[in-house]
């Protein structure tokens, strides 16, 4: 199954607007967008990715552990940003270990629980696709 | 000066570590409630969470997503909820919970607090 096909499984979520995969530094790796989406996925992804980085640094500093997911509940859109980091360092990329961030945009009135379950399943399936050489 | 409702309604939420209200980019909470078992610097932790909310609000505005009402950070050892106390007040309520918390009850208490 290709990366695109794995991402497309999220299109079935109610209120789906788009999904994208980024490096932890905010470079777009892959993405799909609903044709009627009002969100510029690349721009939104870069900004939302930045919020996750900020949250991860804050979580570490406050002793809450590794920040794995952030949900941003705004008036028109829900943004869910999920980190998959197989490495030992919470913020860095390490050879042989996948470290990607996935941004999912949904309508405001959406089942967040279902979306979180789905994003967890899909990001786990993407680990092999984005694992750098050791 | 804005007055805020008592935070003690959070005391019944299982897994509560603490709750605090921050105004603007404030580094110190205008009011706070610590659980009896909490051993954290709520002012420091809350101000970090408040800063994440400011960042998220800015992102929501720039992406045309509207006003950011709430953020939820899932960390390996805690849940961090930050709820906007109104578009005009620029104040935020920060709620910290451990991983075994009752998240549904916490969200419900949060909604009751802002209403």
gemmi code that builds the backbone of each chain (N, CA, C; Angstrom):
import gemmi

chains = {
    "A": [
        ("UNK", (0.859, -1.203, 0.000), (0.000, 0.000, 0.000), (0.894, 1.252, 0.000)),
        ("UNK", (0.624, 2.185, -0.898), (1.455, 3.392, -0.977), (1.088, 4.381, 0.140)),
        ("UNK", (1.951, 5.372, 0.305), (1.691, 6.411, 1.325), (0.359, 7.100, 1.037)),
        ("UNK", (0.134, 7.422, -0.242), (-1.111, 8.114, -0.606), (-2.332, 7.270, -0.231)),
        ("UNK", (-2.240, 5.975, -0.528), (-3.378, 5.082, -0.216), (-3.621, 5.001, 1.291)),
        ("UNK", (-2.535, 5.002, 2.054), (-2.694, 4.966, 3.526), (-3.357, 6.250, 4.016)),
        ("UNK", (-2.935, 7.368, 3.445), (-3.536, 8.652, 3.854), (-5.003, 8.721, 3.437)),
        ("UNK", (-5.312, 8.133, 2.301), (-6.686, 8.203, 1.786), (-7.689, 7.464, 2.669)),
        ("UNK", (-7.208, 6.559, 3.515), (-8.141, 5.879, 4.418), (-8.779, 6.878, 5.405)),
        ("UNK", (-8.114, 8.026, 5.583), (-8.656, 9.041, 6.506), (-9.768, 9.884, 5.861)),
        ("UNK", (-9.901, 9.759, 4.543), (-10.940, 10.533, 3.841), (-12.345, 10.141, 4.295)),
        ("UNK", (-12.464, 8.943, 4.870), (-13.782, 8.482, 5.320), (-14.230, 9.138, 6.623)),
        ("UNK", (-13.322, 9.843, 7.284), (-13.709, 10.507, 8.537), (-14.719, 11.615, 8.249)),
        ("UNK", (-15.724, 11.730, 9.082), (-16.700, 12.822, 8.923), (-15.978, 14.162, 9.009)),
        ("UNK", (-16.294, 15.064, 8.112), (-15.734, 16.417, 8.168), (-14.285, 16.501, 7.727)),
        ("UNK", (-13.797, 15.490, 7.021), (-12.396, 15.483, 6.579), (-12.097, 16.680, 5.678)),
        ("UNK", (-11.026, 17.413, 5.987), (-10.602, 18.525, 5.135), (-9.253, 18.245, 4.474)),
        ("UNK", (-8.394, 17.527, 5.184), (-7.094, 17.223, 4.602), (-6.168, 16.591, 5.617)),
        ("UNK", (-5.125, 15.957, 5.107), (-4.122, 15.362, 5.988), (-2.765, 15.486, 5.314)),
        ("UNK", (-1.740, 15.732, 6.092), (-0.400, 15.861, 5.526), (0.633, 15.322, 6.496)),
        ("UNK", (1.738, 14.872, 5.922), (2.848, 14.363, 6.733), (4.024, 15.317, 6.557)),
        ("UNK", (4.634, 15.677, 7.664), (5.750, 16.622, 7.658), (6.956, 16.026, 8.378)),
        ("UNK", (8.130, 16.556, 8.051), (9.292, 16.264, 8.892), (9.117, 17.104, 10.163)),
        ("UNK", (9.837, 16.781, 11.229), (9.719, 17.602, 12.444), (10.117, 19.059, 12.220)),
        ("UNK", (10.868, 19.301, 11.138), (11.254, 20.688, 10.838), (10.222, 21.401, 9.972)),
        ("UNK", (9.142, 20.709, 9.627), (8.052, 21.368, 8.917), (8.097, 21.252, 7.409)),
        ("UNK", (8.910, 20.306, 6.877), (8.936, 20.117, 5.421), (7.874, 19.095, 5.031)),
        ("UNK", (7.071, 19.453, 4.026), (5.970, 18.588, 3.600), (6.502, 17.334, 2.903)),
        ("UNK", (6.046, 16.167, 3.349), (6.467, 14.896, 2.745), (5.370, 14.317, 1.857)),
        ("UNK", (4.129, 14.439, 2.284), (3.005, 13.892, 1.516), (1.717, 14.504, 2.061)),
        ("UNK", (0.668, 14.479, 1.245), (-0.593, 15.019, 1.751), (-1.723, 14.858, 0.753)),
        ("UNK", (-2.946, 14.879, 1.265), (-4.130, 14.897, 0.407), (-5.123, 15.876, 1.008)),
        ("UNK", (-5.925, 16.452, 0.146), (-6.859, 17.476, 0.596), (-8.223, 17.238, -0.024)),
        ("UNK", (-9.261, 17.482, 0.751), (-10.611, 17.384, 0.220), (-10.822, 18.510, -0.790)),
        ("UNK", (-11.489, 18.253, -1.942), (-11.638, 19.301, -2.963), (-12.410, 20.522, -2.475)),
        ("UNK", (-13.325, 20.330, -1.525), (-14.108, 21.474, -1.035), (-13.550, 22.049, 0.270)),
        ("UNK", (-12.302, 21.721, 0.568), (-11.698, 22.197, 1.825), (-11.391, 23.692, 1.747)),
        ("UNK", (-11.616, 24.403, 2.851), (-11.308, 25.833, 2.907), (-9.940, 26.075, 3.549)),
        ("UNK", (-9.188, 25.006, 3.774), (-7.892, 25.131, 4.457), (-6.761, 24.953, 3.454)),
        ("UNK", (-5.779, 25.867, 3.488), (-4.555, 25.675, 2.705), (-3.680, 24.727, 3.528)),
        ("UNK", (-3.708, 23.457, 3.126), (-3.125, 22.404, 3.958), (-1.633, 22.612, 4.202)),
        ("UNK", (-0.928, 23.088, 3.182), (0.518, 23.249, 3.359), (0.804, 24.324, 4.409)),
        ("UNK", (0.141, 25.467, 4.268), (0.362, 26.554, 5.229), (-0.116, 26.158, 6.623)),
        ("UNK", (-1.340, 25.581, 6.671), (-1.908, 25.192, 7.973), (-1.022, 24.135, 8.631)),
        ("UNK", (-0.518, 23.221, 7.801), (0.329, 22.157, 8.331), (1.615, 22.681, 8.923)),
        ("UNK", (2.228, 23.614, 8.219), (3.493, 24.174, 8.708), (3.263, 24.882, 10.046)),
        ("UNK", (2.172, 25.654, 10.113), (1.886, 26.394, 11.353), (1.495, 25.444, 12.487)),
        ("UNK", (0.648, 24.455, 12.165), (0.200, 23.512, 13.197), (1.369, 22.665, 13.689)),
        ("UNK", (2.261, 22.323, 12.762), (3.468, 21.582, 13.120), (4.291, 22.384, 14.135)),
        ("UNK", (4.332, 23.676, 13.910), (5.063, 24.556, 14.814), (4.428, 24.581, 16.215)),
        ("UNK", (3.091, 24.503, 16.262), (2.409, 24.464, 17.566), (2.771, 23.174, 18.299)),
        ("UNK", (2.840, 22.068, 17.546), (3.219, 20.793, 18.179), (4.643, 20.875, 18.743)),
        ("UNK", (5.550, 21.463, 17.966), (6.934, 21.589, 18.446), (6.980, 22.405, 19.735)),
        ("UNK", (6.220, 23.491, 19.730), (6.141, 24.350, 20.915), (5.580, 23.565, 22.102)),
        ("UNK", (4.531, 22.775, 21.838), (3.897, 21.977, 22.900), (4.857, 20.893, 23.400)),
        ("UNK", (5.629, 20.304, 22.486), (6.573, 19.253, 22.895), (7.665, 19.825, 23.800)),
        ("UNK", (8.157, 21.000, 23.427), (9.177, 21.630, 24.270), (8.597, 21.976, 25.635)),
        ("UNK", (7.353, 22.502, 25.624), (6.696, 22.867, 26.888), (6.464, 21.633, 27.754)),
        ("UNK", (6.003, 20.538, 27.135), (5.718, 19.305, 27.894), (6.997, 18.774, 28.548)),
        ("UNK", (8.099, 18.831, 27.812), (9.373, 18.371, 28.384), (9.787, 19.249, 29.551)),
        ("UNK", (9.648, 20.567, 29.335), (10.092, 21.499, 30.375), (9.240, 21.390, 31.636)),
        ("UNK", (7.959, 21.065, 31.449), (7.074, 20.975, 32.633), (7.100, 19.578, 33.262)),
        ("UNK", (7.879, 18.659, 32.667), (7.986, 17.316, 33.244), (6.806, 16.429, 32.925)),
        ("UNK", (6.067, 16.755, 31.866), (4.892, 15.957, 31.494), (5.262, 14.843, 30.517)),
        ("UNK", (6.522, 14.696, 30.198), (6.956, 13.654, 29.270), (6.971, 14.157, 27.840)),
        ("UNK", (6.921, 13.203, 26.911), (6.960, 13.551, 25.491), (5.575, 13.960, 25.002)),
        ("UNK", (5.485, 15.081, 24.332), (4.219, 15.499, 23.728), (3.997, 14.689, 22.469)),
        ("UNK", (2.908, 13.945, 22.418), (2.669, 13.059, 21.274), (1.596, 13.564, 20.332)),
        ("UNK", (0.652, 14.321, 20.872), (-0.480, 14.754, 20.044), (-1.010, 16.071, 20.586)),
        ("UNK", (-1.367, 16.952, 19.677), (-2.049, 18.168, 20.118), (-3.307, 18.356, 19.281)),
        ("UNK", (-4.384, 18.713, 19.969), (-5.652, 18.984, 19.298), (-5.934, 20.479, 19.434)),
        ("UNK", (-6.148, 21.145, 18.308), (-6.459, 22.573, 18.317), (-7.904, 22.719, 17.873)),
        ("UNK", (-8.738, 23.179, 18.778), (-10.176, 23.269, 18.521), (-10.518, 24.721, 18.200)),
        ("UNK", (-10.606, 25.049, 16.910), (-10.937, 26.423, 16.515), (-12.367, 26.466, 15.981)),
        ("UNK", (-12.853, 27.689, 15.755), (-14.258, 27.899, 15.371), (-14.687, 27.097, 14.152)),
        ("UNK", (-13.842, 27.087, 13.115), (-14.238, 26.445, 11.858), (-13.547, 25.103, 11.639)),
        ("UNK", (-12.427, 24.913, 12.282), (-11.609, 23.730, 11.985), (-11.016, 23.114, 13.245)),
        ("UNK", (-10.940, 21.788, 13.232), (-10.190, 21.062, 14.255), (-8.880, 20.646, 13.613)),
        ("UNK", (-7.769, 20.959, 14.249), (-6.476, 20.492, 13.751), (-5.912, 19.514, 14.769)),
        ("UNK", (-5.570, 18.326, 14.297), (-4.956, 17.333, 15.169), (-3.562, 17.060, 14.626)),
        ("UNK", (-2.553, 17.229, 15.451), (-1.177, 17.019, 15.014), (-0.579, 15.910, 15.867)),
        ("UNK", (-0.092, 14.873, 15.193), (0.406, 13.673, 15.882), (1.865, 13.470, 15.531)),
        ("UNK", (2.668, 13.176, 16.536), (4.096, 12.899, 16.330), (4.347, 11.398, 16.430)),
        ("UNK", (5.133, 10.869, 15.509), (5.624, 9.492, 15.637), (7.142, 9.579, 15.673)),
        ("UNK", (7.717, 9.237, 16.794), (9.167, 9.330, 16.956), (9.677, 8.030, 17.557)),
        ("UNK", (10.381, 7.265, 16.743), (10.933, 5.994, 17.221), (12.273, 6.190, 17.936)),
        ("UNK", (12.836, 7.358, 17.812), (14.162, 7.613, 18.385), (14.113, 7.855, 19.885)),
        ("UNK", (15.289, 7.970, 20.464), (15.355, 8.160, 21.915), (15.321, 9.633, 22.300)),
        ("UNK", (15.691, 10.506, 21.364), (15.647, 11.937, 21.681), (14.289, 12.506, 21.268)),
        ("UNK", (13.588, 13.163, 22.198), (12.220, 13.592, 21.898), (12.075, 14.601, 20.765)),
        ("UNK", (13.104, 15.397, 20.503), (12.941, 16.465, 19.506), (13.804, 16.284, 18.253)),
        ("UNK", (14.779, 15.400, 18.301), (15.713, 15.260, 17.179), (15.335, 14.095, 16.261)),
        ("UNK", (15.950, 14.087, 15.058), (15.817, 12.950, 14.145), (17.070, 12.092, 14.277)),
        ("UNK", (16.888, 10.776, 14.326), (18.035, 9.877, 14.488), (18.057, 8.876, 13.335)),
        ("UNK", (19.258, 8.507, 12.857), (19.357, 7.534, 11.765), (18.673, 6.214, 12.138)),
        ("UNK", (17.938, 5.654, 11.183), (17.289, 4.362, 11.412), (15.997, 4.430, 12.209)),
        ("UNK", (15.598, 5.641, 12.603), (14.380, 5.790, 13.404), (13.436, 6.793, 12.734)),
        ("UNK", (12.221, 6.367, 12.520), (11.236, 7.262, 11.901), (10.861, 8.380, 12.874)),
        ("UNK", (10.823, 9.587, 12.351), (10.323, 10.733, 13.135), (9.536, 11.622, 12.176)),
        ("UNK", (8.219, 11.512, 12.247), (7.349, 12.305, 11.365), (6.234, 12.950, 12.179)),
        ("UNK", (5.664, 14.003, 11.622), (4.503, 14.670, 12.209), (3.362, 14.634, 11.194)),
        ("UNK", (2.182, 14.326, 11.680), (1.028, 14.219, 10.786), (-0.011, 15.248, 11.216)),
        ("UNK", (-0.489, 16.020, 10.259), (-1.482, 17.061, 10.555), (-2.800, 16.677, 9.893)),
        ("UNK", (-3.850, 16.600, 10.675), (-5.181, 16.247, 10.159), (-6.119, 17.427, 10.399)),
        ("UNK", (-6.759, 17.893, 9.326), (-7.715, 19.006, 9.440), (-9.126, 18.474, 9.241)),
        ("UNK", (-10.011, 18.844, 10.164), (-11.404, 18.379, 10.122), (-12.340, 19.556, 10.353)),
        ("UNK", (-13.605, 19.376, 9.968), (-14.613, 20.368, 10.313), (-14.670, 20.526, 11.825)),
        ("UNK", (-15.192, 21.664, 12.264), (-15.238, 21.904, 13.709), (-16.050, 20.831, 14.437)),
        ("UNK", (-17.255, 20.539, 13.903), (-18.137, 19.581, 14.583), (-17.820, 18.170, 14.111)),
        ("UNK", (-16.817, 17.578, 14.703), (-16.369, 16.254, 14.273), (-16.081, 15.399, 15.499)),
        ("UNK", (-16.225, 14.096, 15.327), (-15.907, 13.184, 16.421), (-14.389, 13.095, 16.581)),
        ("UNK", (-13.875, 13.783, 17.579), (-12.428, 13.847, 17.768), (-11.867, 12.495, 18.218)),
        ("UNK", (-12.627, 11.775, 19.022), (-12.168, 10.474, 19.509), (-11.880, 9.530, 18.354)),
        ("UNK", (-12.802, 9.493, 17.408), (-12.659, 8.630, 16.224), (-11.453, 9.082, 15.394)),
        ("UNK", (-11.319, 10.395, 15.249), (-10.209, 10.939, 14.459), (-8.868, 10.591, 15.102)),
        ("UNK", (-8.808, 10.675, 16.421), (-7.549, 10.362, 17.108), (-7.190, 8.882, 16.941)),
        ("UNK", (-8.204, 8.027, 17.026), (-7.971, 6.588, 16.816), (-7.419, 6.344, 15.406)),
        ("UNK", (-8.055, 6.989, 14.439), (-7.662, 6.768, 13.044), (-6.264, 7.300, 12.762)),
        ("UNK", (-5.951, 8.472, 13.288), (-4.625, 9.058, 13.025), (-3.548, 8.188, 13.673)),
        ("UNK", (-3.852, 7.619, 14.831), (-2.894, 6.723, 15.499), (-2.629, 5.483, 14.656)),
        ("UNK", (-3.694, 4.942, 14.062), (-3.548, 3.730, 13.236), (-2.745, 4.029, 11.969)),
        ("UNK", (-3.088, 5.141, 11.320), (-2.441, 5.438, 10.033), (-0.971, 5.815, 10.224)),
        ("UNK", (-0.668, 6.594, 11.243), (0.739, 7.015, 11.425), (1.623, 5.807, 11.740)),
        ("UNK", (1.056, 4.833, 12.436), (1.833, 3.617, 12.736), (2.147, 2.867, 11.438)),
        ("UNK", (1.195, 2.875, 10.500), (1.408, 2.181, 9.221), (2.417, 2.918, 8.335)),
        ("UNK", (2.626, 4.219, 8.601), (3.547, 5.009, 7.772), (4.994, 4.913, 8.243)),
        ("UNK", (5.206, 4.303, 9.395), (6.561, 4.276, 9.985), (7.592, 3.714, 9.005)),
        ("UNK", (7.265, 2.610, 8.340), (8.227, 1.980, 7.427), (8.518, 2.851, 6.202)),
        ("UNK", (7.534, 3.620, 5.784), (7.696, 4.436, 4.568), (8.676, 5.588, 4.761)),
        ("UNK", (8.801, 6.067, 5.994), (9.623, 7.259, 6.221), (10.828, 7.002, 7.130)),
        ("UNK", (11.202, 5.722, 7.281), (12.343, 5.417, 8.157), (13.644, 5.694, 7.394)),
        ("UNK", (14.493, 6.587, 7.929), (15.748, 6.890, 7.236), (16.744, 5.738, 7.414)),
        ("UNK", (17.754, 5.661, 6.540), (18.749, 4.588, 6.699), (19.510, 4.719, 8.017)),
        ("UNK", (19.917, 3.589, 8.547), (20.632, 3.599, 9.834), (22.068, 4.086, 9.649)),
    ],
    "B": [
        ("UNK", (-11.155, 45.295, 36.633), (-10.460, 44.009, 36.727), (-11.472, 42.862, 36.622)),
        ("UNK", (-11.156, 41.893, 35.783), (-12.052, 40.755, 35.595), (-11.981, 39.823, 36.806)),
        ("UNK", (-13.140, 39.310, 37.196), (-13.121, 38.304, 38.266), (-13.492, 36.962, 37.655)),
        ("UNK", (-12.942, 35.899, 38.199), (-13.166, 34.558, 37.662), (-13.793, 33.670, 38.728)),
        ("UNK", (-14.582, 32.704, 38.248), (-15.247, 31.781, 39.175), (-14.205, 30.911, 39.891)),
        ("UNK", (-14.613, 30.413, 41.041), (-13.740, 29.577, 41.863), (-13.352, 28.289, 41.113)),
        ("UNK", (-12.096, 27.935, 41.174), (-11.614, 26.744, 40.464), (-11.851, 25.447, 41.241)),
        ("UNK", (-12.438, 25.544, 42.417), (-12.568, 24.340, 43.255), (-13.511, 23.303, 42.657)),
        ("UNK", (-14.298, 23.676, 41.625), (-15.170, 22.674, 41.008), (-14.367, 21.565, 40.328)),
        ("UNK", (-13.061, 21.815, 40.123), (-12.209, 20.790, 39.518), (-11.717, 19.752, 40.533)),
        ("UNK", (-11.976, 20.005, 41.815), (-11.403, 19.101, 42.822), (-11.962, 17.684, 42.723)),
        ("UNK", (-13.162, 17.529, 42.128), (-13.752, 16.196, 42.011), (-13.280, 15.435, 40.770)),
        ("UNK", (-12.479, 16.080, 39.950), (-12.024, 15.422, 38.716), (-10.872, 14.475, 39.053)),
        ("UNK", (-11.069, 13.189, 38.791), (-10.011, 12.190, 39.052), (-8.780, 12.518, 38.231)),
        ("UNK", (-7.632, 12.483, 38.865), (-6.370, 12.690, 38.148), (-5.971, 14.140, 38.008)),
        ("UNK", (-6.717, 15.042, 38.659), (-6.360, 16.462, 38.537), (-5.022, 16.738, 39.224)),
        ("UNK", (-4.166, 17.453, 38.531), (-2.908, 17.910, 39.138), (-3.073, 19.363, 39.578)),
        ("UNK", (-3.686, 20.150, 38.714), (-3.905, 21.552, 39.078), (-4.639, 22.294, 37.978)),
        ("UNK", (-5.175, 23.445, 38.328), (-5.857, 24.301, 37.347), (-5.498, 25.745, 37.662)),
        ("UNK", (-5.381, 26.543, 36.619), (-5.001, 27.936, 36.833), (-5.528, 28.813, 35.711)),
        ("UNK", (-5.814, 30.060, 36.039), (-6.255, 31.033, 35.040), (-5.107, 32.009, 34.776)),
        ("UNK", (-4.836, 32.223, 33.497), (-3.800, 33.172, 33.085), (-4.433, 34.253, 32.212)),
        ("UNK", (-3.914, 35.442, 32.303), (-4.387, 36.520, 31.433), (-3.286, 36.892, 30.457)),
        ("UNK", (-3.660, 37.034, 29.186), (-2.710, 37.441, 28.161), (-1.506, 36.521, 28.127)),
        ("UNK", (-0.336, 37.110, 28.071), (0.880, 36.300, 28.034), (1.446, 36.136, 29.432)),
        ("UNK", (0.594, 36.327, 30.435), (1.025, 36.349, 31.836), (1.896, 35.179, 32.242)),
        ("UNK", (2.883, 35.456, 33.015), (3.768, 34.405, 33.490), (3.293, 33.882, 34.845)),
        ("UNK", (2.431, 34.633, 35.509), (1.907, 34.191, 36.810), (0.390, 34.068, 36.707)),
        ("UNK", (-0.184, 33.025, 37.300), (-1.641, 32.868, 37.214), (-2.361, 33.918, 38.051)),
        ("UNK", (-3.535, 34.345, 37.574), (-4.330, 35.281, 38.377), (-5.090, 34.512, 39.453)),
        ("UNK", (-5.325, 33.230, 39.233), (-5.832, 32.357, 40.303), (-5.447, 30.921, 39.991)),
        ("UNK", (-5.345, 30.104, 41.013), (-4.944, 28.714, 40.786), (-5.518, 27.784, 41.841)),
        ("UNK", (-5.594, 26.495, 41.459), (-6.055, 25.467, 42.388), (-5.134, 24.262, 42.238)),
        ("UNK", (-4.481, 23.883, 43.302), (-3.577, 22.722, 43.261), (-4.230, 21.535, 43.939)),
        ("UNK", (-4.107, 20.370, 43.320), (-4.589, 19.167, 43.980), (-3.694, 18.909, 45.196)),
        ("UNK", (-4.255, 18.243, 46.206), (-3.509, 18.010, 47.446), (-2.219, 17.227, 47.190)),
        ("UNK", (-2.235, 16.355, 46.165), (-1.072, 15.506, 45.896), (-0.088, 16.140, 44.913)),
        ("UNK", (-0.437, 17.270, 44.373), (0.400, 17.857, 43.330), (1.728, 18.338, 43.884)),
        ("UNK", (2.779, 18.010, 43.154), (4.124, 18.462, 43.549), (4.747, 19.178, 42.360)),
        ("UNK", (4.035, 20.139, 41.836), (4.562, 20.846, 40.663), (4.514, 22.348, 40.902)),
        ("UNK", (5.280, 23.052, 40.099), (5.237, 24.504, 40.118), (4.169, 24.910, 39.105)),
        ("UNK", (2.942, 25.074, 39.591), (1.811, 25.319, 38.691), (1.985, 26.617, 37.900)),
        ("UNK", (2.618, 27.603, 38.514), (2.821, 28.875, 37.811), (3.714, 28.669, 36.588)),
        ("UNK", (4.767, 27.887, 36.753), (5.703, 27.647, 35.647), (5.047, 26.770, 34.566)),
        ("UNK", (4.466, 25.664, 35.016), (3.852, 24.724, 34.086), (2.703, 25.391, 33.331)),
        ("UNK", (1.889, 26.123, 34.078), (0.739, 26.808, 33.477), (1.165, 27.860, 32.472)),
        ("UNK", (2.224, 28.579, 32.782), (2.642, 29.632, 31.852), (3.199, 29.030, 30.563)),
        ("UNK", (3.832, 27.857, 30.664), (4.301, 27.163, 29.449), (3.099, 26.732, 28.602)),
        ("UNK", (2.079, 26.168, 29.259), (0.875, 25.727, 28.546), (0.141, 26.922, 27.944)),
        ("UNK", (0.103, 28.009, 28.689), (-0.537, 29.236, 28.209), (0.157, 29.736, 26.937)),
        ("UNK", (1.467, 29.605, 26.913), (2.240, 30.023, 25.756), (1.919, 29.168, 24.524)),
        ("UNK", (1.685, 27.869, 24.748), (1.307, 26.985, 23.630), (-0.056, 27.435, 23.076)),
        ("UNK", (-0.954, 27.813, 23.980), (-2.277, 28.277, 23.551), (-2.165, 29.557, 22.712)),
        ("UNK", (-1.296, 30.455, 23.119), (-1.112, 31.712, 22.365), (-0.619, 31.382, 20.950)),
        ("UNK", (0.302, 30.436, 20.871), (0.837, 29.974, 19.587), (-0.271, 29.338, 18.731)),
        ("UNK", (-1.101, 28.508, 19.361), (-2.194, 27.836, 18.643), (-3.243, 28.848, 18.174)),
        ("UNK", (-3.526, 29.825, 19.011), (-4.518, 30.852, 18.654), (-4.045, 31.641, 17.440)),
        ("UNK", (-2.762, 31.946, 17.433), (-2.166, 32.673, 16.322), (-2.263, 31.839, 15.038)),
        ("UNK", (-1.999, 30.551, 15.174), (-2.083, 29.627, 14.026), (-3.513, 29.549, 13.502)),
        ("UNK", (-4.483, 29.423, 14.404), (-5.887, 29.340, 13.988), (-6.292, 30.604, 13.232)),
        ("UNK", (-5.826, 31.745, 13.705), (-6.160, 33.017, 13.052), (-5.521, 33.080, 11.665)),
        ("UNK", (-4.246, 32.721, 11.582), (-3.527, 32.809, 10.300), (-4.070, 31.823, 9.264)),
        ("UNK", (-4.595, 30.682, 9.711), (-5.103, 29.691, 8.760), (-6.575, 29.896, 8.446)),
        ("UNK", (-7.177, 30.936, 8.999), (-8.593, 31.208, 8.739), (-9.517, 30.216, 9.425)),
        ("UNK", (-9.031, 29.577, 10.488), (-9.836, 28.580, 11.199), (-10.724, 29.199, 12.278)),
        ("UNK", (-10.636, 30.491, 12.452), (-11.450, 31.164, 13.466), (-10.772, 31.188, 14.823)),
        ("UNK", (-11.546, 31.565, 15.816), (-10.998, 31.687, 17.166), (-10.684, 30.306, 17.732)),
        ("UNK", (-9.496, 30.156, 18.281), (-9.121, 28.867, 18.885), (-9.697, 28.808, 20.295)),
        ("UNK", (-10.653, 27.901, 20.503), (-11.330, 27.827, 21.795), (-10.632, 26.923, 22.791)),
        ("UNK", (-9.930, 25.911, 22.287), (-9.354, 24.925, 23.205), (-8.184, 24.205, 22.555)),
        ("UNK", (-7.191, 23.860, 23.345), (-6.163, 22.938, 22.872), (-6.021, 21.813, 23.894)),
        ("UNK", (-5.592, 20.668, 23.403), (-5.380, 19.497, 24.253), (-4.046, 18.886, 23.861)),
        ("UNK", (-3.101, 18.885, 24.772), (-1.799, 18.271, 24.514), (-1.767, 16.918, 25.216)),
        ("UNK", (-1.535, 15.858, 24.422), (-1.375, 14.513, 24.991), (0.126, 14.287, 25.156)),
        ("UNK", (0.601, 14.235, 26.353), (2.007, 13.907, 26.594), (2.073, 12.515, 27.212)),
        ("UNK", (3.281, 11.969, 27.307), (3.391, 10.591, 27.802), (3.003, 10.473, 29.274)),
        ("UNK", (3.132, 11.565, 30.039), (2.835, 11.468, 31.473), (1.722, 12.378, 31.941)),
        ("UNK", (1.133, 13.153, 31.037), (0.078, 14.067, 31.473), (-0.786, 14.522, 30.299)),
        ("UNK", (-1.974, 14.989, 30.637), (-2.831, 15.686, 29.674), (-2.833, 17.157, 30.070)),
        ("UNK", (-2.745, 18.017, 29.074), (-2.764, 19.451, 29.333), (-3.906, 20.037, 28.511)),
        ("UNK", (-4.909, 20.589, 29.190), (-6.035, 21.219, 28.503), (-5.945, 22.723, 28.734)),
        ("UNK", (-6.094, 23.489, 27.661), (-6.134, 24.945, 27.804), (-7.381, 25.446, 27.110)),
        ("UNK", (-8.245, 26.116, 27.846), (-9.517, 26.597, 27.308), (-9.499, 28.126, 27.305)),
        ("UNK", (-9.892, 28.708, 26.175), (-9.987, 30.161, 26.106), (-11.193, 30.615, 26.926)),
        ("UNK", (-11.003, 31.644, 27.723), (-12.124, 32.151, 28.539), (-12.848, 33.286, 27.831)),
        ("UNK", (-12.699, 33.360, 26.542), (-13.440, 34.372, 25.780), (-12.531, 35.092, 24.824)),
        ("UNK", (-13.087, 35.362, 23.665), (-12.327, 36.000, 22.603), (-11.813, 37.378, 23.035)),
        ("UNK", (-12.610, 38.074, 23.854), (-12.253, 39.440, 24.214), (-11.342, 39.527, 25.435)),
        ("UNK", (-11.462, 38.542, 26.331), (-10.716, 38.659, 27.584), (-9.249, 38.315, 27.417)),
        ("UNK", (-8.926, 37.473, 26.405), (-7.551, 37.029, 26.210), (-7.030, 36.257, 27.422)),
        ("UNK", (-7.960, 35.667, 28.176), (-7.571, 34.870, 29.348), (-7.763, 33.387, 29.033)),
        ("UNK", (-6.947, 32.565, 29.650), (-7.005, 31.124, 29.407), (-7.034, 30.346, 30.718)),
        ("UNK", (-7.788, 29.250, 30.698), (-7.809, 28.335, 31.832), (-6.942, 27.127, 31.478)),
        ("UNK", (-5.950, 26.841, 32.309), (-5.052, 25.699, 32.085), (-5.407, 24.611, 33.099)),
        ("UNK", (-5.661, 23.399, 32.608), (-5.970, 22.266, 33.494), (-4.956, 21.151, 33.212)),
        ("UNK", (-4.300, 20.699, 34.257), (-3.299, 19.633, 34.131), (-3.820, 18.374, 34.787)),
        ("UNK", (-3.694, 17.268, 34.063), (-4.239, 15.995, 34.554), (-3.209, 14.897, 34.357)),
        ("UNK", (-3.244, 13.890, 35.225), (-2.326, 12.778, 35.001), (-2.913, 11.831, 33.951)),
        ("UNK", (-2.138, 10.842, 33.511), (-2.567, 9.989, 32.397), (-3.721, 9.059, 32.774)),
        ("UNK", (-3.956, 8.865, 34.075), (-5.057, 7.990, 34.499), (-6.310, 8.796, 34.809)),
        ("UNK", (-6.351, 10.027, 34.351), (-7.453, 10.911, 34.723), (-8.761, 10.513, 34.038)),
        ("UNK", (-9.829, 11.101, 34.523), (-11.123, 10.970, 33.853), (-11.264, 12.178, 32.922)),
        ("UNK", (-10.884, 11.967, 31.668), (-10.824, 13.068, 30.707), (-12.214, 13.639, 30.407)),
        ("UNK", (-13.202, 12.756, 30.336), (-14.568, 13.204, 30.060), (-15.074, 14.120, 31.154)),
        ("UNK", (-14.810, 13.737, 32.391), (-15.242, 14.549, 33.529), (-14.507, 15.891, 33.538)),
        ("UNK", (-13.239, 15.832, 33.166), (-12.448, 17.065, 33.137), (-12.997, 18.035, 32.088)),
        ("UNK", (-13.321, 17.511, 30.906), (-13.871, 18.363, 29.840), (-15.222, 18.931, 30.256)),
        ("UNK", (-16.003, 18.098, 30.933), (-17.312, 18.548, 31.376), (-17.167, 19.659, 32.433)),
        ("UNK", (-16.207, 19.497, 33.347), (-15.971, 20.538, 34.357), (-15.482, 21.823, 33.699)),
        ("UNK", (-14.700, 21.647, 32.656), (-14.197, 22.800, 31.922), (-15.331, 23.599, 31.286)),
        ("UNK", (-16.264, 22.860, 30.675), (-17.404, 23.520, 30.019), (-18.280, 24.206, 31.057)),
        ("UNK", (-18.455, 23.536, 32.216), (-19.254, 24.152, 33.284), (-18.588, 25.417, 33.782)),
        ("UNK", (-17.261, 25.395, 33.862), (-16.541, 26.555, 34.360), (-16.705, 27.751, 33.417)),
        ("UNK", (-16.583, 27.506, 32.108), (-16.666, 28.654, 31.192), (-18.093, 29.144, 31.009)),
        ("UNK", (-19.085, 28.268, 31.330), (-20.464, 28.735, 31.196), (-20.850, 29.498, 32.462)),
    ],
}
model = gemmi.Model(1)
for chain_id, residues in chains.items():
    chain = gemmi.Chain(chain_id)
    for i, (resn, *xyz) in enumerate(residues, 1):
        res = gemmi.Residue()
        res.name, res.seqid = resn, gemmi.SeqId(i, " ")
        for name, pos in zip(("N", "CA", "C"), xyz):
            atom = gemmi.Atom()
            atom.name, atom.element = name, gemmi.Element(name[0])
            atom.pos, atom.b_iso = gemmi.Position(*pos), 0.0
            res.add_atom(atom)
        chain.add_residue(res)
    model.add_chain(chain)
structure = gemmi.Structure()
structure.add_model(model)
structure.setup_entities()
